[in-house]
Amino acid sequence: MSSITTPKPNGPHFSVGVALDGAGWHPAAWRETTARPGDLFSAGYWQRLVDIAEAAGVDYVTIEDALRLQSAPALGRDDNHDDHDNSGERRDSDINPAIVEGRLDALLTASWIAPRTRTIGLIPTVTTTHTEPFHVATALQTLDHVSNGRAGWQLRFSADQASADAFGRGPAPQIDAARVLAGEPDAELDALIDDASDVAEVARKLWDSWEDDAIIRDVATGRFLDRDRVHHINFTGDNFSVVGPSIVPRSPQGQIVVTLLAHAAPIYALAARAADVVFITPENDALQAGASRGKSVAAIIAEVRAAEAAEDRAALGLQPLRIVADLVVALDTALDAATATSFASDARIAAGSATEIADLIAAWHAAGIDGVRLRPAVLPTDLELIARDLLPILRERGLAAPELATTEPAATELATTAPTAPEHRVTLRERFGLAPADNRYRAERAPQEDAA
């Protein structure tokens, strides 16, 4: 067991993550001879993928999720496809039989895997639209507890009709997809972004609502906790209000790492006021890249830093934003005839040798990115090749720290392991070079105690 990236005392290191989605990021990956389409909805499939990544020393995995099937349009309704009949009800004909449709819940999958792993960060995608902010926050806190501080959150909002139809609480926003993809402003998109920002703010306040020393377990006085260290958050926004406190005590990281994928200025602004890590998609000419289409690494970094400069992140309790570039990877892959079809992605597609892909990552690192998130085109094949071929080259070039052995037991082994002096467990915050998180309520209370 090893880690390719070890936190450095003089600043953040270059992080390396893997994005997991179904049979891989190629839409026909499930038809590869090495694929395991019969296992996609089994716990063992996802456990094996994370085990491969962890054994290779990958810093973290993200797990994709959405409130819609994969073939449903991501923004509103598809104007070129009438997926409703004359009664207004959706038809089954809009489901694409040629691609993987359906997925396991990412947060539940991560929570199942967490106690069965030791070192790797786990970042499920959890949507803010249609869901309850309190439930999102406490479920993520639970993941942080069961993983011993390795939890993250890929924040996503839902702008599509299918997600709105699934919940039935209200209509989907009428977003002009063409304007959004062109990088132009849209009032209804702005409203979704503001709502997502409110959810992130509520989550962060709930994560702070228990101070680190709130639980005292004082048998003599009969007090399990110090109620002065448990706080109501009393949040009121345009769409919801949350009094708090959280029902989950403060988790190992305190503040869980919040990430999001961004292609345009409005989402860079959301990242600047709500996230710790932003995933970007440079050097991609595909239409799927949206407003990022055709932009260099340096150009996108400049846009993100400009958005960051417009926010007082220190006042929000946030550290400098980490910028991580996404890359779809097809390593030395001779696709079968059945799957050797061209495809486009919102992220650049790199097909070639491990050395060629390492050269690209090195160039992006020189341009100023803080890490890379690799999207394997075919699973498990490209993940295995990343582990076997690409990561050793990144280590040799100083883009990843040397492997370090660890004897730390998995969480499931702790109950039967004899008590020993606990080793320091590297948190996901540390893997991104983020310092320990302060508690806002502790910071407010400390001057009063000092004065007393």
N, C-alpha and C positions, 0 to 999 in steps of 0.2 A: 504494500500500500504506500502511495507516495503523493506528493503535491508538486506540481510543476511550478507553482508560483507561491513563494513564501513571502509574507509581509516584510517589507524593508523599513528600517527605522527612519530613513531620510526621505520618505515620500511614497506615493502609491506605485506599485509595480504594474507591469503589463499583465492584465488578466486574460485568461483563455477560457472561454465557455463553449458549451454545445447546446444548440437548440433542437429539441426533439419534437417531431410531429409525425404521428402515424407511421407509415412505412418509409418515410423520408420525404424530402421537399420536392422531389420530382413527382408529378401527379400520377405517373405510371409505375412508380417504384414497387408497388405491391405485386406487379407482374414479373419482377426479376426472379431468376431461379434461386437466388440466395435469400430472398425475402421470406417473411413468415406471416402471410396474410391471415392464416388461421388462428394466429396467436395475438392479433392486434388488441383484442379486448380482454386479454388475460393479465393478471398481476405479474406473472412470471416474465412476460415479454418486456414490460417496463423495468422490472427489476434487473433483467440481464443487461439492458441498454445502460442503465445507470451504473451497474457494476463495471462494465467495460470502461466507461468514462472515469469512474473513480479510481480504478486500478491504474489508469494511464496518468493520473494526477491532474485531471481537468478541474478547474476551480469551481465550476457550477454547471448545472444543466437548467435550461428553461423548458417548461412543458406547455405546449400550445393548448388553447381552449377558446371557445366562443359559445354564444347562445344560439347559434344557427348551424345548419349543416354546411359542409365545406363548399357546396356548389351555389349556395345562396349569395346574392350580391352583397358586398360589404357596406355599400352606401345606398340607402333607400331601396327603391324598386328598380329593376332592370327595364329601361324603357324599350329595349329591343326584344323583350320576352314577357308575354302576358301570362303570369302564373296564377291568375285568378279566373274562375269561371263566371258566368253571368250572375250568379248569386252573390258574388264577392268573396267566395270561399277559395282558399288556395287549392291548386291541383297538384297531383303527384308527379306530373310530367316535368316539373322543374328540377327534380332530383337527377343528378348525373350518374348513370350506372357504370361509367368507365373509371371513376376515381373512388378513392376511399371516402365513404360518407360515414359520419358518426365518430365519436371519440369518448373516452372515459373522462370523468371530471378530473381536471388537472390538480386541484387542491387536495381532493381526496386521495388521488394517486400518490402525490408527494407525501402526504401524511402517512400513508401505508409504507412507503419506501424509507422514510426518514429513520426509524429505529433499526432498520436493516442495513444502514450505511454508516460510515465513520467520519468522513472528512469532506465530502463534496457538498457544495451549496445547492439548495433546491428552490427553484423560482417558478412556481405555477402562475399561469395567466388567470387572473380573476377579474371579471367585468364589473364595472361600477354602475352601469345602467340597468334598471329594473331590479337590481338586487338591494338588500338592506345593508346600509353602511355598518351598522353595529355587528351584524353577522359576519360580514367580510373581515372586519378588524379582529374580532375574537377568534375566528377560524385561523387567520394568519398567525396570531399570537400562539395558538395551540400548536401549529406547525413549528414555530420557533422553539417551544418547550420540548417537543418530542424529538427534535433534531439537535438539541443542545446548541442552539445559536447559529444554525445554518440556513435559516429561512429568508426568502426574498419574495417579492410580489411584482409580477409584470402587470401593471395597471393597464386596463383596456376599457374603452367605452363602446357601446353598441349603437350604430347609426342606421341599422338596417331594418327593413320591414319584417323580415322573418323573425327576428328576435322580439320585436314588439308584438307580433302575432302570437308568439309562444307564451307570453305572459298575459296579454290581453288587458293591460292596465291603462293603455292609452295608445294613440297613434304614433307611428314612427316619425321622427323629424323630417321635414321636407327639405332635405339638403340637396343643393345643386352639385351633383357629383363632378360635372365638367369643370365648374368653377373651382371646386376644392382641389381637383387634380392639377389644375393650372396654377395653384397657389394663391387664388383670389379669396377674399373674405366671404364668409357666409354666416348670417346671423344665427341660424339654427345650429350650425356646428359650434359656434361660439358658446351657445347655451349649454350644449353637451359638455364642452370643455370646462365651463365654469362649474357644472355639476360634478364632474370628475374631480376637479380641484377641491370642492367642498368635501367629497368623500375621503380624499386623501388627508385633508386637514382633520376631519373627525377621527380617522384611523390613528393618526399620529397623536392626537390628544388622548384618545382612549388608551393607547400604548403607554402613555405617561401617567395615566390616572391612578395607578398604584406606584408608589415610590419603591425603590429597591429594598428598603428595610421596613416595608409596611407589615410584613408577617413577622411576628416576634415569638409566638409559641411560648408564652410565659405561663407555665403550669401553676406557679405559686399564686398569681393574681387571676388566673382563669381567662386571660386575654390571648386570643389567637392572633389578633392583629391590632395595630395601632390605627384607630379610625382617623386620626389627624393626618395620616399619610395615604389615605384613599380619598380621591377627589372627584366631584362631579365636574363635567366639562361644560355643560350648559351651552351647547352650540345651537344656534338658530340660523338657518340659511333660507334661500328662496324656495327650496323644494322639500326640506325635511328639517327636523330638529332632533337633537340627541342630548339627553341629560347626563347619561353615564351614571356611575363609573363603569369601566369594563368589568365583566364577570370573571376575566382571566387575570391573575396576578402578572406583574411585570415580567416579561420574558427575558431570556439570557442576553439578547442584543439590546433590549430596551426599545430602540427604534429599528424595526425590520427594514432591510434594504428595499427601497421602492425603485422600480425600473419601468421604463416604457419605450416603445418603438415609435420613432418620429420620422416623418418625411417632409414636413412643412413647418413654416414659421409659427403658426398657432400652436402646434404641438411642441415645438421647441420652447415656447413660452410656458406651456403647461409643465414641461420638464423642469424649467428653471424655478418654478414656484412650488413644485410638489415632489420632485424625484431626486434620487441620489445618483442614478445611472440612466443615461439615454442611449438607446441603440439607434445608429444611423445607417443609411444605405447609400454610400458614395459610389461614383464611377459606374453608373448603371444607366444605359440608354433605353431601357424598357419602359413602356407606358405605365407599368405597375409601380414604378418608382415615384410616380406622382410629381410633386413639386421638387423632389430631389433629382429628377431625371437629368442625367448628363453633368451633374455637378461634381467637382473634385472633392477630395477629402478636405483640403484646406478651406475650400469655399463653405462647406457645410459646417466645419468646426467654427469658422468665423461667425456664421449665423447663430449657432448655438451659444457661443460666448457672448454675442451681442444681446441675446435674450436673457442670458444669465446676468449680465451687467445691469439690466433694467430692473432686477429684483434685489432686494436686500436679503440675501439668503441667510446671512448671519442672524438677522433678527427673526427669521423663521426657524432657526435652530438647524440650518442645513450647511453642510460643508461644500467645497467646490464640486461642481457637477463632473462626474466621470463620463467620458465620451467613448463609446465602444462601437466599432464598426461590424456590421453583419456581412457574412460572406457565405454563399451557397457553395459547397465543396463536392466535386466529383473527382476523386483521386484515382488516376490511372484506370478509369472505369471504362471497359468496353461493354456498353449496354447490350443486353440481349436484343434481338430483332424486334421482339414484342414491345420493348420500352425505349428503343432508340429513336425517340421522337423529340423534336425541339420543344423547349418550353421556356417561358419567361417568368421572372420573379421580381418582386420589389427590391431584392438585394442582388448585387452582382453575382454572376455564376462563374466560378473558377474551375475549369476542367483541365487537369494536367498532372504533372508529377508533384511529389511532395516538395521537391526543391523549388519548382516554379511557384507553387502556392506560398511557400515560405518567403520567397523573394517579394511577392506582392504584400504580404503581411508586414515584412520589414520596411517596405516603402511607406506603407500607411503609418507604421509606428514613427518613422522619421518625420512624417507630416503632422504628428501631434496627437494621434489617438491614444487612449489609455488602455485599450484592450481590443480583443476581437471575439466575436461570437460566431462559431462555425455551424452552418446548417448542413448536415449530411444529406446528399441527394438521395441516397439509397441506404436504408437501414436493414440489417446491421453493418453491411459491407463497408460503407464509407466511414462509419464510426470506428470500425476495427482498423482501417487504414490510417485514419487520423491518429489513433493511439499508437500504432506500430511504426509508422513512417514519418508523419508530419511533426508530432510533438518532440521526438528526439532532435530533429533539425532545429526547431525553435529553441530548444535548450542550448544546443551548440552555439547558436548565434546570440545568446544572451537575452533572447526575447522571453525566456522563461527560466526560473531558477532551477538549479540542479534538484534531482530527485532526493527526497529525504525519507528514510524509513520511519515507520511509526508502528507501535505495538498497541495503540489505543483500541480497546474493545468496542464493538458496535453497541448501540444502546440496548439491544435485546440481550446482550451478554452481561450487562452490568449487574443484573439482579443475582446472578449466580457466580459472579467474580468476587474473590476475597477483597475486602477493602484495602486500597493502597492509596498512596499520595496521588491525587488526580493530576494528570498532565494537562497543560494548557491546551484547550481545544480552540483551533483557529476558527473564528466566526466568519460569516459571509461578509460582514462589514470590513474585517481585516483583509480579506481577499481582494476587496476593491480599494484598499488603502484608506478606509474611513475610520476615523478615531472613534473611541467609545462615545455613545450618545449620552448627553446630559438629560436630566429629567426637568422639564420646565417648571413643574410644581415644587420640586426640591429647590430649584434656583430662586423661586419666589419666596419660599419659606425661610431659607437660610439667613438672609439679612435680618429678619425679624427675630430669629433665635439668637443671632449674634448680639443684637441690641438688648435682648432680655438678659 
